[in-house]
């Protein structure tokens, strides 16, 4: 998939999530890149910033997207703070049949705690620090099962406007 196609698909996912917000406003290119949020809007009467993440593959070579783990970016490809350290109030993960919204700061604290418990082990496993060859990024796999246990998590069904 080309970079342009990847960006187009990401925008479609963001637009689909935006349907759940009142008065959505899109981030500027600079806000998206440096503050790590895609859009802001009102949800349940509160104005919030959201960073929307589409479904991912576990490995780039996989043919299908999966719904078991999230890749969390602590450091981006330029060696700067990754999206989990950005200015979004919530990270929105696309799931098969719903959106999973997790308070960004709590996700960061959860991931840092788990990485510490695992002695900051390097590798390509759950709660291991993975760095792609030739890049400065540091990412880790986090099971959605764990993310769903974080305190400030919301679920919005894709086919209904109900939240839990």
C-alpha positions as CSV (number, residue, x, y, z in Angstrom):
1,X,0.0,0.0,0.0
2,X,1.4,3.4,-1.0
3,X,1.7,6.2,1.6
4,X,-1.1,8.2,-0.2
5,X,-3.4,5.2,-0.1
6,X,-2.6,4.6,3.6
7,X,-3.4,8.3,4.4
8,X,-6.7,8.1,2.4
9,X,-7.8,5.1,4.3
10,X,-6.9,6.7,7.6
11,X,-9.0,9.8,6.7
12,X,-12.0,7.6,6.0
13,X,-11.6,5.9,9.4
14,X,-11.4,9.3,11.1
15,X,-14.5,10.5,9.2
16,X,-16.4,7.5,10.3
17,X,-15.6,8.1,13.9
18,X,-16.3,11.8,13.6
19,X,-20.0,10.9,13.0
20,X,-20.2,10.2,16.8
21,X,-19.2,13.8,17.7
22,X,-21.0,17.0,17.8
23,X,-19.3,19.8,15.8
24,X,-16.1,18.0,14.8
25,X,-13.1,20.1,13.9
26,X,-10.1,18.6,12.1
27,X,-6.6,19.2,13.3
28,X,-4.2,21.1,11.1
29,X,-1.3,19.2,9.6
30,X,1.0,20.6,12.3
31,X,-1.4,19.6,15.1
32,X,-1.7,16.1,13.7
33,X,2.0,15.7,13.3
34,X,3.3,17.4,16.4
35,X,0.5,17.3,18.9
36,X,-0.8,13.9,17.8
37,X,-4.5,14.5,17.5
38,X,-6.8,14.1,14.5
39,X,-10.0,15.9,15.4
40,X,-11.8,17.5,18.3
41,X,-15.5,17.6,19.0
42,X,-18.1,17.2,21.7
43,X,-18.9,13.8,23.2
44,X,-21.3,13.5,26.0
45,X,-21.3,17.3,26.3
46,X,-17.5,17.6,26.7
47,X,-15.1,19.1,24.1
48,X,-12.3,16.6,23.6
49,X,-9.4,15.9,21.3
50,X,-9.1,12.4,19.7
51,X,-6.4,10.5,17.9
52,X,-8.0,7.8,15.8
53,X,-6.2,4.5,15.1
54,X,-7.5,2.1,12.4
55,X,-7.2,-1.6,12.8
56,X,-3.7,-2.9,12.3
57,X,-1.9,-6.0,11.3
58,X,0.4,-7.8,13.8
59,X,3.1,-8.0,11.1
60,X,3.2,-5.9,7.9
61,X,3.4,-9.1,5.8
62,X,0.1,-10.4,7.3
63,X,-2.8,-10.5,4.8
64,X,-5.5,-9.5,7.3
65,X,-6.0,-7.0,10.0
66,X,-6.5,-8.3,13.5
67,X,-8.6,-7.3,16.5
68,X,-6.6,-8.7,19.4
69,X,-3.7,-6.2,20.0
70,X,-2.9,-2.6,19.5
71,X,0.5,-1.2,18.5
72,X,1.3,1.7,20.9
73,X,3.9,4.3,19.8
74,X,6.0,5.7,22.5
75,X,8.7,7.2,20.2
76,X,7.9,8.1,16.6
77,X,10.1,7.4,13.5
78,X,11.8,10.8,13.9
79,X,12.8,9.9,17.5
80,X,10.3,12.4,19.0
81,X,7.5,11.6,21.5
82,X,5.0,9.2,19.9
83,X,1.2,9.6,19.8
84,X,0.7,8.0,23.3
85,X,2.6,11.1,24.6
86,X,0.6,13.6,22.5
87,X,-2.1,16.1,23.4
88,X,-5.2,14.0,22.6
89,X,-7.6,13.4,25.4
90,X,-8.6,10.0,24.1
91,X,-7.0,7.5,21.7
92,X,-9.7,5.9,19.6
93,X,-9.1,2.3,18.4
94,X,-11.2,1.0,15.6
95,X,-12.4,-2.5,16.4
96,X,-14.5,-4.9,14.3
97,X,-17.9,-3.7,15.5
98,X,-17.2,-0.7,17.8
99,X,-14.8,2.1,18.6
100,X,-12.8,1.8,21.8
101,X,-11.9,5.1,23.4
102,X,-9.2,5.1,26.1
103,X,-8.0,8.1,28.0
104,X,-4.5,8.7,26.6
105,X,-2.8,9.5,29.9
106,X,-4.1,6.3,31.5
107,X,-3.0,4.3,28.5
108,X,0.5,5.8,28.7
109,X,0.7,5.0,32.4
110,X,-0.5,1.5,31.8
111,X,2.0,0.8,29.1
112,X,4.9,2.3,31.1
113,X,4.0,0.2,34.1
114,X,3.9,-3.0,32.0
115,X,7.2,-2.2,30.2
116,X,8.8,-1.6,33.6
117,X,7.4,-4.9,35.0
118,X,9.0,-6.6,31.9
119,X,12.3,-4.9,32.6
120,X,12.0,-2.9,29.3
121,X,12.7,-6.0,27.4
122,X,13.3,-5.6,23.7
123,X,11.6,-7.7,21.1
124,X,8.4,-8.1,19.1
125,X,6.1,-9.5,21.8
126,X,3.5,-8.1,24.1
127,X,4.9,-5.4,26.3
128,X,8.3,-5.6,24.6
129,X,9.9,-2.6,23.0
130,X,10.2,-3.0,19.3
131,X,12.2,-0.8,17.0
132,X,12.0,-1.2,13.3
133,X,15.3,-1.5,11.4
134,X,16.6,1.8,10.2
135,X,14.0,3.8,12.2
136,X,14.0,5.6,15.5
137,X,10.5,4.5,16.6
138,X,9.8,2.5,19.7
139,X,6.5,0.7,19.7
140,X,4.9,-2.1,21.8
141,X,2.0,-4.5,21.4
142,X,-0.8,-4.1,24.0
143,X,-3.7,-6.6,24.1
144,X,-7.1,-5.0,23.8
145,X,-8.1,-7.2,26.7
146,X,-5.8,-5.2,28.9
147,X,-6.8,-1.8,27.4
148,X,-10.5,-2.6,28.1
149,X,-9.6,-2.8,31.9
150,X,-8.3,0.7,32.1
151,X,-10.5,3.0,34.1
152,X,-11.5,5.7,31.5
153,X,-12.6,3.5,28.6
154,X,-15.7,4.1,26.5
155,X,-17.2,1.9,23.8
156,X,-19.3,3.2,21.0
157,X,-21.0,0.7,18.7
158,X,-20.3,1.4,15.0
159,X,-23.9,0.8,14.0
160,X,-25.6,2.7,16.9
161,X,-25.0,5.9,18.8
162,X,-24.9,4.2,22.2
163,X,-21.9,4.3,24.5
164,X,-21.1,2.2,27.5
